[in-house]
């Protein structure tokens, strides 16, 4: 199901960044399992998944919109960004209140790295 959603995104830069985020999340989880055990790996996966899922929702909302004017384009982007931020806040709250064994350093480090990677889409050429 999740893979099917990725196929709805047509933007090459967004798809490349999603791939980078998945790879980095997996690599950090692998490092975390040696440093902090299973809970460290789970914390890394959760930290990466939060930004990854919010970014996918943002990409879907912006790519499926049929804007007829600049105003509609801006409105769509603002709505998508608001939904993305709301999802991030909700998911951060859910993880931090329900997962008692979270390893905060690993969790937030992976989250921040995936946030920074999402900005790299600006540097990927859309050919």
C-alpha positions in Angstrom: 0.0 0.0 0.0 2.7 2.5 1.0 4.7 1.7 -2.2 1.6 2.3 -4.3 1.2 5.8 -2.8 4.8 6.6 -3.9 3.8 5.9 -7.5 1.3 8.7 -7.3 4.1 11.2 -6.9 5.5 12.3 -10.3 8.2 14.7 -9.2 11.7 13.3 -9.6 13.3 15.5 -7.0 10.7 14.5 -4.4 11.1 10.8 -5.2 14.9 11.1 -5.0 14.7 12.8 -1.6 12.2 10.2 -0.3 14.7 7.5 -1.3 17.5 9.4 0.5 15.4 9.7 3.6 14.6 6.0 3.6 18.3 5.1 3.1 19.5 7.4 5.8 16.8 6.3 8.2 17.8 2.7 7.7 21.5 3.5 8.1 21.0 5.4 11.3 18.7 2.6 12.6 21.5 0.1 11.9 24.0 2.3 13.7 21.6 2.8 16.6 21.1 -0.9 17.1 24.7 -1.2 18.0 24.9 1.9 20.1 21.5 1.7 21.9 20.0 -1.7 21.1 16.6 -2.5 19.7 15.0 0.6 21.2 17.6 2.8 19.6 16.9 1.3 16.2 13.1 1.7 16.8 13.7 5.3 17.8 15.7 6.0 14.7 13.0 4.4 12.5 10.3 6.4 14.2 12.3 9.7 13.9 12.8 9.2 10.2 9.3 8.0 9.5 7.7 11.1 11.0 9.2 13.4 8.5 9.0 10.9 5.7 5.3 10.4 6.1 4.6 14.1 6.4 6.7 14.8 3.3 4.8 12.2 1.3 1.4 13.7 2.3 2.8 17.2 1.3 3.9 15.8 -2.0 0.6 14.1 -2.7 -1.4 17.2 -1.8 0.7 19.5 -4.0 1.0 17.1 -7.0 -2.7 16.3 -7.2 -3.9 19.9 -7.1 -5.0 21.4 -10.4 -4.3 25.1 -9.8 -5.5 27.5 -12.4 -3.8 30.5 -11.0 -0.8 31.6 -8.9 -3.2 32.3 -6.0 -4.6 28.7 -6.1 -1.0 27.4 -6.3 0.0 29.4 -3.2 -3.2 28.3 -1.4 -2.5 24.7 -2.1 1.1 24.9 -0.9 0.1 26.7 2.3 -2.6 24.1 3.0 -0.1 21.3 2.3 2.5 22.8 4.5 -0.1 23.3 7.3 -1.1 19.6 7.1 2.6 18.6 7.0 3.3 20.6 10.2 0.2 19.2 11.9 1.2 15.7 11.1 4.7 16.2 12.4 3.5 17.7 15.6 0.9 14.9 16.1 3.3 12.1 15.4 6.0 13.6 17.6 3.4 13.9 20.4 2.3 10.3 19.8 5.8 8.8 19.9 6.9 10.8 22.9 3.8 10.1 25.0 3.3 6.4 24.1 6.8 4.9 23.5 8.4 5.0 26.9 11.7 3.4 25.8 12.4 6.0 23.1 16.0 6.9 22.9 15.7 10.7 22.5 19.1 11.4 21.1 18.7 8.9 18.3 15.0 9.8 17.7 15.6 13.5 17.3 18.9 13.1 15.4 17.2 11.0 12.8 14.3 13.4 12.7 16.5 16.4 12.1 18.6 14.6 9.5 15.5 13.7 7.5 14.2 17.3 7.8 17.5 18.6 6.4 17.4 16.0 3.6 13.9 17.2 2.6 15.5 20.6 1.7 17.8 18.9 -0.7 15.0 18.5 -3.3 15.9 22.0 -4.5 19.3 20.6 -5.7 17.9 17.7 -7.7 17.3 18.3 -11.3 13.9 17.4 -12.7 14.6 16.0 -16.1 
